[in-house]
């Protein structure tokens, strides 16, 4: 099977598994502890059904969305992912280029192998910069200043890694940070000669270029990674750090990883423009709820004051539609695009985005929705059933006056 024959994201996952040694694939694919959160993220979408409306003209459909003043072709983007260069050299730049060509955002991780400046040269209108606050306040300030100098449109602060998590697949495979090519790792990798040749040809462990300015001159990739490991995670990070960033950064500010409605309110009070509702893809707290489960609570807590983006567990176009029905403006995902870049470089990423875009379009037609932004809870089962159970016969006309419909005064979704 090649990337163009992949009909869904699971096909791309299987292609990536064939291309990568186990230690590399499991780093992408795995989660924390028993990986129940990984399963919960997918199962959450199964709690809902999409209730179709027929006999509507859906010959023209529009899934474009506006996020922070810019129009994107589809309600999706690429999540920030570190160490992508280990799966394929220059993977971060391939992700950026694929996002640019599809006109969707790419959240370039501060733990990427490509630098922020390189990413902006490839996709200046589509790169958002994601950073972790470190234990060094001067470095935190400098990362923000670099984003300002690079004219980044959106700055994303991830807050859901106070400490390293227990990722048991990595421990069993001998994956450490930075990655050490032990004899056992090399033996496993020999079953994937193409990956080994790329690894050796590019000099081994890829450089974390965002952190080179803070290391000693001439530091190796392993030394830079070691330094990064002393700076993060930073368990002392608190709301005061966010306040200082908000004061320094006058552009669009997004917080990624908040899951509690009270934390969402706190962020809004500090002037945050958007929230990425995420449990870090099930890679941090295995007992955490899925973002889809808490999304309606967060939407209720913040109203329409901020943009909400859902991350974690999205694998189908129907997932994107359901997320919108429950209050998200868009979604992002990371593992599928890493599978894509591992399996087929930039073309693999483009194929992943195309698959999801096609599925969103098909689902919108199936449920009778012409415009993605018109989706609301009236397209969801059992939300409609729950609403109907509370109504008397003489108020049946109010059945579809669910959140999202009041603003237009319509009694049925458009």
C-alpha positions as CSV (number, residue, x, y, z in Angstrom):
1,X,0.0,0.0,0.0
2,X,1.2,3.5,-0.8
3,X,0.0,6.8,0.7
4,X,-2.4,7.5,-2.1
5,X,-4.2,4.2,-1.6
6,X,-4.7,5.0,2.1
7,X,-8.5,5.5,2.5
8,X,-8.5,6.5,6.1
9,X,-6.2,7.6,8.9
10,X,-5.8,4.1,10.2
11,X,-4.4,3.1,6.9
12,X,-1.8,5.8,7.2
13,X,-1.0,4.7,10.8
14,X,-0.3,1.1,9.5
15,X,1.9,2.5,6.7
16,X,3.9,4.4,9.3
17,X,4.3,1.4,11.5
18,X,5.9,-0.5,8.6
19,X,8.3,2.4,7.9
20,X,9.5,3.1,11.5
21,X,11.4,1.0,14.0
22,X,9.3,0.1,17.0
23,X,11.0,2.6,19.3
24,X,10.1,5.5,17.0
25,X,6.6,4.3,16.1
26,X,5.7,3.7,19.8
27,X,6.8,7.2,20.7
28,X,4.2,8.6,18.3
29,X,1.5,6.0,19.0
30,X,1.7,5.6,22.7
31,X,0.3,7.3,25.8
32,X,0.7,7.4,29.5
33,X,0.3,4.5,32.0
34,X,-2.3,2.0,30.8
35,X,-3.2,4.2,27.8
36,X,-6.9,4.3,28.9
37,X,-7.0,8.0,28.1
38,X,-6.0,7.2,24.5
39,X,-9.0,4.9,24.4
40,X,-11.3,7.3,26.2
41,X,-10.5,10.0,23.6
42,X,-11.8,7.9,20.8
43,X,-14.7,6.4,22.8
44,X,-16.0,9.9,23.6
45,X,-17.0,10.5,20.0
46,X,-18.9,7.2,20.1
47,X,-21.3,8.6,22.7
48,X,-22.9,10.8,20.1
49,X,-24.7,10.2,16.8
50,X,-25.3,12.7,14.0
51,X,-29.0,13.2,13.3
52,X,-29.4,13.9,9.5
53,X,-31.8,16.4,7.9
54,X,-32.8,15.5,4.4
55,X,-34.6,17.2,1.5
56,X,-32.2,20.2,1.7
57,X,-30.1,21.6,-1.1
58,X,-26.6,20.6,-0.2
59,X,-25.1,20.8,-3.7
60,X,-22.8,23.6,-2.4
61,X,-21.0,23.1,0.9
62,X,-18.5,25.4,2.7
63,X,-16.3,24.1,5.5
64,X,-14.1,27.1,5.7
65,X,-13.6,28.8,9.1
66,X,-12.3,32.0,10.4
67,X,-9.8,31.8,13.3
68,X,-8.3,35.0,14.8
69,X,-9.1,37.1,11.7
70,X,-7.8,34.7,9.1
71,X,-9.9,32.4,6.8
72,X,-8.8,28.8,6.5
73,X,-10.1,26.3,4.0
74,X,-11.0,23.6,6.6
75,X,-11.8,23.4,10.3
76,X,-8.6,21.6,11.2
77,X,-4.9,22.1,11.8
78,X,-1.8,20.3,12.8
79,X,-1.0,20.0,16.5
80,X,2.4,20.8,17.9
81,X,4.7,17.7,18.0
82,X,8.3,17.5,19.2
83,X,11.1,15.5,17.7
84,X,9.4,15.1,14.3
85,X,12.8,15.1,12.7
86,X,13.5,11.7,14.2
87,X,10.8,10.2,12.1
88,X,11.9,11.9,8.9
89,X,14.6,14.6,8.4
90,X,13.0,18.1,8.0
91,X,9.6,16.7,9.0
92,X,8.6,20.0,10.7
93,X,9.2,21.9,7.5
94,X,7.2,19.3,5.5
95,X,4.3,19.7,8.0
96,X,4.5,23.5,7.6
97,X,4.5,23.3,3.8
98,X,1.6,20.8,3.8
99,X,-0.4,23.1,6.1
100,X,0.4,26.1,3.8
101,X,-0.8,24.3,0.7
102,X,-4.0,23.1,2.4
103,X,-4.5,26.5,4.0
104,X,-4.8,25.3,7.5
105,X,-2.7,26.3,10.6
106,X,0.4,24.4,11.8
107,X,1.4,24.8,15.4
108,X,5.1,24.6,15.3
109,X,6.4,23.2,18.6
110,X,9.2,24.8,20.5
111,X,10.5,21.2,20.9
112,X,10.6,20.8,17.1
113,X,13.8,20.2,15.3
114,X,13.2,23.1,12.9
115,X,13.5,26.6,14.3
116,X,10.7,29.0,14.6
117,X,12.5,31.2,12.1
118,X,12.8,28.4,9.5
119,X,9.2,27.5,9.9
120,X,8.1,31.1,9.3
121,X,10.2,31.2,6.1
122,X,8.3,28.2,4.8
123,X,4.7,29.1,5.9
124,X,4.6,32.7,7.3
125,X,0.8,32.9,7.1
126,X,0.1,29.5,8.6
127,X,2.7,28.8,11.4
128,X,1.5,29.4,14.9
129,X,4.3,29.1,17.5
130,X,3.7,26.8,20.5
131,X,6.0,27.1,23.5
132,X,6.4,25.7,27.0
133,X,7.4,28.1,29.8
134,X,10.8,26.9,31.1
135,X,12.4,27.3,34.5
136,X,14.5,30.2,33.0
137,X,12.5,33.4,32.8
138,X,15.0,35.0,30.5
139,X,14.6,32.2,28.0
140,X,10.8,32.5,28.3
141,X,11.1,36.2,27.5
142,X,13.4,35.6,24.6
143,X,11.1,33.0,23.0
144,X,8.3,35.5,23.1
145,X,10.6,38.2,21.6
146,X,11.6,35.8,18.8
147,X,8.0,35.3,18.0
148,X,7.5,39.0,17.8
149,X,10.5,39.5,15.6
150,X,9.4,36.7,13.3
151,X,5.9,38.2,13.1
152,X,4.1,35.1,14.2
153,X,0.3,35.6,14.1
154,X,-0.6,33.3,17.0
155,X,1.4,32.4,20.1
156,X,0.3,29.2,21.9
157,X,1.4,28.4,25.4
158,X,1.1,24.7,26.5
159,X,0.4,24.3,30.2
160,X,-0.4,20.6,30.6
161,X,3.2,19.2,31.2
162,X,4.1,20.2,34.8
163,X,6.2,17.0,35.1
164,X,7.2,14.2,32.7
165,X,4.6,11.4,32.5
166,X,4.9,7.7,32.8
167,X,5.0,6.5,29.1
168,X,5.5,2.8,29.6
169,X,6.0,2.0,25.9
170,X,9.0,4.3,25.8
171,X,10.4,2.8,29.0
172,X,10.1,-0.7,27.7
173,X,11.8,0.3,24.4
174,X,14.6,2.1,26.1
175,X,13.5,5.5,24.7
176,X,15.1,8.3,26.8
177,X,15.5,12.0,26.3
178,X,17.6,12.6,24.4
179,X,17.4,9.3,22.4
180,X,20.5,7.1,22.9
181,X,21.2,4.6,20.1
182,X,22.0,1.7,22.3
183,X,22.8,-1.7,20.7
184,X,19.3,-3.0,21.5
185,X,17.8,0.1,19.7
186,X,20.1,-0.4,16.7
187,X,19.2,-4.1,16.5
188,X,15.5,-3.3,16.4
189,X,16.0,-0.5,13.9
190,X,17.9,-2.7,11.4
191,X,14.5,-4.1,10.3
192,X,13.8,-0.7,8.8
193,X,16.9,0.0,6.7
194,X,15.5,3.1,4.9
195,X,15.0,4.8,8.3
196,X,18.4,3.8,9.5
197,X,20.1,5.2,6.3
198,X,18.3,8.5,6.7
199,X,19.2,8.6,10.4
200,X,22.9,8.0,9.7
201,X,23.1,10.2,6.6
202,X,21.8,13.2,8.5
203,X,24.2,12.7,11.4
204,X,22.0,10.9,13.9
205,X,19.9,12.6,16.6
206,X,18.4,15.7,15.0
207,X,19.1,19.1,16.5
208,X,16.5,21.0,18.5
209,X,17.2,24.2,16.7
210,X,14.9,26.5,18.8
211,X,17.3,25.8,21.7
212,X,20.7,26.3,20.1
213,X,20.9,30.0,21.1
214,X,20.7,29.0,24.7
215,X,23.4,26.3,24.6
216,X,27.1,26.7,24.6
217,X,28.7,27.4,21.3
218,X,29.3,24.3,19.2
219,X,27.0,22.1,21.4
220,X,26.0,18.8,19.8
221,X,22.4,17.8,19.2
222,X,22.5,15.5,22.3
223,X,24.0,18.3,24.4
224,X,21.2,20.7,23.3
225,X,18.6,18.1,24.1
226,X,20.1,17.5,27.5
227,X,20.0,21.3,28.2
228,X,16.3,21.4,27.1
229,X,15.7,18.5,29.5
230,X,17.0,20.6,32.4
231,X,14.7,23.5,31.5
232,X,11.5,21.6,31.0
233,X,9.2,20.5,32.4
234,X,8.9,23.5,34.8
235,X,6.5,22.6,37.6
236,X,6.8,26.1,39.1
237,X,4.9,27.7,36.1
238,X,1.7,29.5,37.2
239,X,-0.8,32.1,36.2
240,X,1.8,34.9,36.8
241,X,3.9,33.5,33.9
242,X,0.8,33.7,31.7
243,X,0.2,37.3,32.9
244,X,3.7,38.3,32.0
245,X,3.5,36.8,28.6
246,X,0.2,38.5,28.0
247,X,1.8,41.9,28.9
248,X,4.7,41.3,26.5
249,X,2.8,39.7,23.6
250,X,0.2,42.1,22.0
251,X,-0.9,39.6,19.4
252,X,-3.3,36.6,19.6
253,X,-2.6,34.5,22.6
254,X,-3.9,30.9,23.0
255,X,-3.6,28.5,26.0
256,X,-3.4,24.8,25.2
257,X,-4.2,22.1,27.7
258,X,-6.8,23.6,30.1
259,X,-9.5,21.2,30.9
260,X,-11.3,22.7,33.9
261,X,-14.1,25.4,33.4
262,X,-12.7,27.5,36.2
263,X,-9.2,27.5,34.6
264,X,-10.9,28.6,31.3
265,X,-12.6,31.5,33.0
266,X,-9.2,32.5,34.6
267,X,-7.6,32.5,31.2
268,X,-10.3,34.7,29.7
269,X,-9.9,37.1,32.6
270,X,-6.2,37.5,31.7
271,X,-7.1,38.4,28.1
272,X,-6.4,35.1,26.4
273,X,-7.9,35.0,22.9
274,X,-8.3,31.2,22.5
275,X,-8.2,27.9,24.2
276,X,-7.1,24.5,22.9
277,X,-9.1,22.0,24.9
278,X,-6.7,19.1,25.1
279,X,-5.4,16.3,27.3
280,X,-2.1,16.2,25.4
281,X,-3.4,13.3,23.3
282,X,-3.6,11.0,26.4
283,X,0.2,11.4,26.9
284,X,0.2,13.1,30.3
285,X,-2.6,12.1,32.8
286,X,-4.1,8.7,32.0
287,X,-7.1,9.3,34.3
288,X,-8.1,12.6,32.6
289,X,-11.4,12.9,30.8
290,X,-11.5,13.4,27.1
291,X,-11.6,16.9,25.8
292,X,-14.9,16.2,24.0
293,X,-16.4,15.4,27.4
294,X,-15.5,18.7,28.9
295,X,-15.9,20.8,25.8
296,X,-19.6,21.8,26.5
297,X,-18.7,22.8,30.1
298,X,-15.9,25.0,28.9
299,X,-18.1,26.5,26.2
300,X,-20.7,27.3,28.8
301,X,-18.1,28.8,31.1
302,X,-16.5,31.2,28.5
303,X,-19.5,31.8,26.2
304,X,-18.5,33.3,22.9
305,X,-15.7,35.4,24.4
306,X,-12.8,33.2,23.1
307,X,-12.2,30.8,20.2
308,X,-12.3,27.1,21.3
309,X,-10.2,24.5,19.4
310,X,-10.4,20.8,20.3
311,X,-7.4,18.5,20.3
312,X,-6.9,14.8,21.1
313,X,-8.6,11.8,19.6
314,X,-9.8,13.3,16.3
315,X,-9.6,10.6,13.6
316,X,-12.6,11.1,11.4
317,X,-14.4,13.9,9.6
318,X,-17.5,13.0,11.7
319,X,-15.3,13.8,14.8
320,X,-14.7,17.3,13.5
321,X,-18.4,17.8,12.9
322,X,-19.3,16.6,16.4
323,X,-16.7,18.9,18.0
324,X,-18.3,21.8,16.2
325,X,-21.8,20.7,17.4
326,X,-20.5,20.7,21.0
327,X,-19.0,24.2,20.8
328,X,-15.5,24.0,19.1
329,X,-14.7,26.3,16.3
330,X,-12.1,24.0,14.9
331,X,-9.9,21.0,15.7
332,X,-6.2,20.1,15.6
333,X,-4.6,16.7,15.5
334,X,-1.0,15.5,15.7
335,X,-0.5,11.7,15.5
336,X,-2.2,11.4,12.0
337,X,0.1,14.0,10.4
338,X,3.2,12.3,12.0
339,X,2.0,9.0,10.6
340,X,1.7,10.8,7.3
341,X,5.2,12.4,7.3
342,X,6.7,9.1,8.4
343,X,4.9,7.1,5.6
344,X,5.3,9.6,2.8
345,X,7.0,12.8,3.7
346,X,5.1,16.0,2.7
347,X,2.8,14.1,0.4
348,X,1.8,11.9,3.3
349,X,0.8,14.8,5.4
350,X,-1.1,16.3,2.4
351,X,-3.0,13.0,2.0
352,X,-3.9,13.0,5.7
353,X,-5.4,16.5,5.5
354,X,-7.2,15.6,2.2
355,X,-8.8,12.5,3.8
356,X,-10.2,14.4,6.7
357,X,-11.3,17.3,4.5
358,X,-13.2,14.9,2.2
359,X,-14.8,13.2,5.2
360,X,-16.0,16.5,6.7
361,X,-17.5,17.4,3.3
362,X,-19.3,14.1,2.9
363,X,-20.7,14.2,6.5
364,X,-22.0,17.7,6.0
365,X,-23.9,16.6,2.9
366,X,-25.2,13.6,4.7
367,X,-26.7,15.5,7.6
368,X,-28.0,18.4,5.5
369,X,-25.6,21.2,6.5
370,X,-24.3,23.6,3.8
371,X,-22.1,25.6,6.1
372,X,-19.8,24.2,8.8
373,X,-20.4,27.2,11.0
374,X,-24.1,26.5,11.1
375,X,-23.5,23.2,13.0
376,X,-24.9,23.1,16.5
377,X,-26.4,20.7,19.0
378,X,-29.5,20.3,17.0
379,X,-27.6,17.9,14.7
380,X,-26.6,15.6,17.6
381,X,-28.3,12.6,19.1
382,X,-29.0,12.1,22.0
383,X,-28.9,15.9,22.5
384,X,-32.1,16.3,20.4
385,X,-33.7,13.4,22.2
386,X,-32.9,14.9,25.6
387,X,-34.4,18.2,24.5
388,X,-37.5,16.6,23.2
389,X,-38.1,14.7,26.5
390,X,-38.3,18.0,28.3
391,X,-40.9,19.6,26.0
392,X,-44.7,19.4,26.1
393,X,-46.6,18.6,23.0
394,X,-47.7,22.2,22.6
395,X,-44.1,23.4,22.6
396,X,-42.8,21.0,20.0
397,X,-42.0,23.9,17.7
398,X,-39.2,24.9,20.1
399,X,-37.4,21.5,19.8
400,X,-34.5,22.9,17.8
401,X,-33.9,26.1,19.8
402,X,-30.7,24.7,21.1
403,X,-27.4,26.6,21.7
404,X,-26.3,28.2,18.5
405,X,-29.8,28.7,17.0
406,X,-30.9,31.6,19.3
407,X,-28.6,34.1,17.6
408,X,-30.5,33.7,14.3
409,X,-34.0,33.3,15.8
410,X,-34.4,30.2,13.6
411,X,-36.5,27.3,14.8
412,X,-34.6,24.9,12.7
413,X,-30.9,24.7,11.9
414,X,-29.9,26.2,8.6
